[in-house]
Amino acid sequence: MRARFVVAKVAGSLATLAFVLVVNFFLFRVVNDDPTASMFRGRNMSADQIQQRREQFDLTGSRLEQFIAYVGQTLRGNLGDSFLSNRPVTTEIREAIWPTVALVGTSTVFAMVIGITLGIYAGWRRRSKFDVASTSFSMFTYSVPDFWLGMLLLAFFSVSLGWFPTGGFEDAGSTATGLTALLDQAHHMVLPALTLTLAYIGEYMIVMRSSILDTVGEDYLQLARAKGLRDADVRKRHAVPNALLPVVSLTALNFGFILSGAIAVESIFSWPGLGQATLEAIRGPDFPMLQGLFLLFSASLIVANLAVDLLYGFLDPRVAGR
């Protein structure tokens, strides 16, 4: 892979991140010129107390002065303090990242494995009963809203059968540690993870099936069969590796969305992740928290896009101009 190609992609990503940083600052100022005024409206606070709040949250001075201070703080890893908790935004985000990564990351991995496997066999056996059944199932789960699917699973498995907790990350008041704590958290994660897995399977299956169909009629597959290779070997050694490139891109981009969480699903199952934190910040409104989350989500997606571009350049040298 050419160094020039890598440098160009990294520079483009940094420029995009800088643009996001600018938009992130001015967007919330356009929405509300004085966030403290709306945040503390209706509370018995004097003008001096509100001014102290403005100084605490660095909302004094001109827009340019605020922007320079904001950029400097962000580069130092300081995203300000939450309006709601008065705690650093970085601390709030750090505490919410693990539940989201555990939930959405696990769901993405399961959906990827199941969806790709279904897509391979459905595309290889086009118009078979398996193809029709798996495609119909994937299209159904892909089209169903994840929050509706989550409520159905919650009503059936938690409320009716009582097999799983109705929400939360672990049992209330639990003091368990080690393996016991992990098992408790895994028990709470089953239903939200199942919801997201079912919601994500469709796109992997459809993309993989389409990619397999594009390779089925290629000459190199006919040549492999002519050499006496079994059908399973032709599929495994030749068809699947060449059909995986679009799925690799989809997988990398989806991992970029992991940190954004799943607001609806986390809300339904009271999962204390970044999606739930986003919902609470919107209700606040908690502008520093929203700024921090927006920057985190954007940065994760930019990094994922960069990874896709570099991976494409590695897998297909023509992209990198090699």
N, C-alpha and C positions, 0 to 999 in steps of 0.2 A: 504494500500500500504506500503510495507516494506521501512524503512528508508534507508537501504542498496541499494535498487534499485534506489531510488531518488538520493542518493549521487553519485552513479556510473554514472547515466545519466548526472547529472550536471557536474561532473568532466570530462567526455568525451566531453561535449560541450565546456567547458573552454579550454581543450587541443586542440580541433579543432580550436577554435578562436585564440589561440596562434599561431598555425601553419599558419592560414590565415594572421596573423599580419606579420609573417616572410616573407611569400610569397609576400605579398602586398608591402613590402619594396624593396626586391631584384628584383621583376619582372620588375618594371619600370626602375631600374638601368641597367638591362640586355638589355632592349629595347633601352635605350639611356643612355650612360655613362655620358654625360654632358647635361642635359636638357636645360640649359640656352643657350648653344651654338646654338642649333637648334631653340630655341624659338626666339632668337634675331638675327638670321642670316639675313643678308641683311639690317639691320638697321644701321644707322650711330651712332654707339656706340663705345667708346674707350675701351681698355682692362681694364682700371680702373673701368669704369662703369659696365662692365660685371662682374668683380670681386665683386663689391658691390652687384650686383644682386645675385651672388652665396652665399655671406654671408647673404643676406636678407632671402634667401630660405633655409639656413642651408645646403648648398651643398659643404662646405669646409671640410677639414679633411679627414681621412681615412674612408673606408666603415664601419668599426667597430664603429668608433666614430659617424658617421652619424646614424648608426642603433641604438646605445644606446640613442642618442638624440631623434630619432624618436619614440622609444618605450616610453621614458619618457614623451614626449609631448603628445602622444596618450593617455596614462593613465591619463593625466591631462585634457583630452578633447580638446587638441590643435592639430588640423590637418594641421596646416600651413596656408600659404596665397596663394590665387589663383594667378597664373601667369597672367591671363587676367585682373582681376579687382583689384588686390592687396588687396582685402578684405579677412578676415579670411574665410577659407573653411567652418567652422562650421556655420558661418553666411549665406553663400550662400546656404548651404544645408537646414538650418532652414527655409529660405524663400521659398524654392522649395518643402518642404515636404507637406505642407497643400494642394496645388493644386493636387499633386499626390495622397495623401490619399483620398481626396474628390472624385477624378475621378475614380481611380482604386478600391477604397474601395466600392463606390456606385455600380460600375459595377459588382464587385464580389458578393455583397449581392443579387442584382437582378438576376444575372445568377444562383446563388446557389438556390434561391427560385424557379425560373421558371424551371431550369433543374431538380432539385429533384422532383418537382411535376410531370413534364412530365415523368420522369423515373419511378415513382411509378405507375402511371396509365398505362403506356406502358407495363411495366413488368407484371402487374396484368392482363392485357387484351392482352396477347401475341397473335401475328398474327392477331389482329383485324385491322380495317382500321385506328383507332387512333394510334396503335402501329407502323404501317407502315409509316404513315404520319409524326408522331413526330420523329421517328428514322431517316427518310430520311432528314427531316429539320435539325435536330441536326448534322447529319453527314456532311451535306452541309456547314452549318455555321462554323463547327469545322475545315473543310478542307480549307475553303477560307482564304487567307492571310488577316490579320486584316488591313494592310495598303491599300490593294485594296478595301476592303469593306468600309473603311473610305472614300476613294476618291469617290466611287460611291454615298455614302450618302451625301457627301459634294457637289458633282456636282448636285445632284437632289434637295435636300432640301434647300441648301443655294444659289447655283448659279441659278438654274432654277426657283424654287418657291420663294426663298427669305424669307423662314420662319425662318431661324436661321442664326446667324453670321457665317462668314467663318473661324473665328479663334479667339484666344485670351481668356483671363480669364474673362474680363469684357470690357465694352465699353471704347474706348480710351478717355482719359481726363475726365472720369467719377468721380464725387465727391460725389456720392451717398453713404449713410451709412445705417447701420441697415438692416431692412427687404428689402428695395429697392435694396441695394447692393447684398444681398443674392439671390434675384430673378433674378437680372442681371447675376450673376455668374451661377445660375442654367440654365438660358436660353442659355448661352454659352456652358454649359456642356452637353446639351442634345445629340448632335450628337456624340461627342467622347465617352460618356458613353454608348450610344446605340451600337456603333461599338464594344466596348469591351464586352458588355453584350452578344451580338450575337456570338462573338468569343468564349466566355467562356461557354455558355449554353451546348454545345455538350458534354464536358467531364463530367459534372455533370449528365446529362441525361443518358449517356451511362453507367457510373459506377453504378448509382442507379438502372437502369433497370436490369443490370447484377446481382446486388446484390439481387434484388427482385426475379429474376428467380431462384436463388440458394435456396431461402427460400420457394418457392411456394409448393414444394413437401414434405416439412418436416412433420414429424408425428404430431408435436404439433399443426400444422394448421388443420390437419384432425381431431384431437381431439377437437379443438375449434369448428369446424363446427358440430361435432357430439353432442356437448353440446347444440346446437341450436342457436349459435351466428350468426348474420347476416353476409353476406359476407363483408360488409363495416366495421363492427366491427372487424372481423378477420384480415382484412388488417391493420386497424388503430392500434389495440391493440397488435397484435402479429407479423405480417409480417414486418411492417415498422420499429419498434424499433430494431429488430434483423438485419435488412438489412442496418441500418444507419452507422455501424462502418467503413466500407471502405470510405464512403462519408465524415465522420468526419475527417478522415486522409487527404483526398484530400482537404477539406475546410481549415484545419489548414495550410497545406503546401502552398496553394494558397494565404492565407493571409500573409505568409512569403515573397511572391513575390511582395506584394503590393508596398513596398518602392522602388523596382527596376523600378517601373513605366512601361510605354509602350512606348519605344523610337519612334517607327514608328508612332503610333497614336498621340502622343504628338507633334511630328514634323509636321504631316499633319495639325493638328488643331492649331498649334502655342500655345500649352498649356504649360504654364511656370512651369512645374514640374521637377521632378528628371530625367525623361527620356530625356527631352529637355536639361537639364543641362549636362547630360552625352554626348549627341551629340555635344554640343558646346565645351565641354572639349576635346573630341576626335579631333575635328577640330583644336583646339588651336595650338599644343597640350598643355593642361593644366594638367601637371602631379600631382601636389598636389590635385587638384580637383578630378582627376580620382582615386587617391589613397583613398581619403576620401569616394567617392561614392562606390568604390569596397569594402571597409571595412564595410560600412553601409549595402550594399546589402548582403554581406556574413553573417554579424552578425544577420540580420533579418531572414535569412533562417535557421541559426543555432538555433536561439531561437524558430522558428516555428517547427523545427524537435524535439527539446527538449519538446515542448508542446505536440506534437503528441505522443511521447514515454510515457510521464507521463499520458496523457489522456488514452492511450491504457492500461496502468497499472491499471488505475482506473476503466475503463469499463470492462476489462477482467482481473480478479485477477491472472489468470494463467500466464500472461505475467510477472507480478512482482514476481512470485514465492510464492504467498501467499497461 
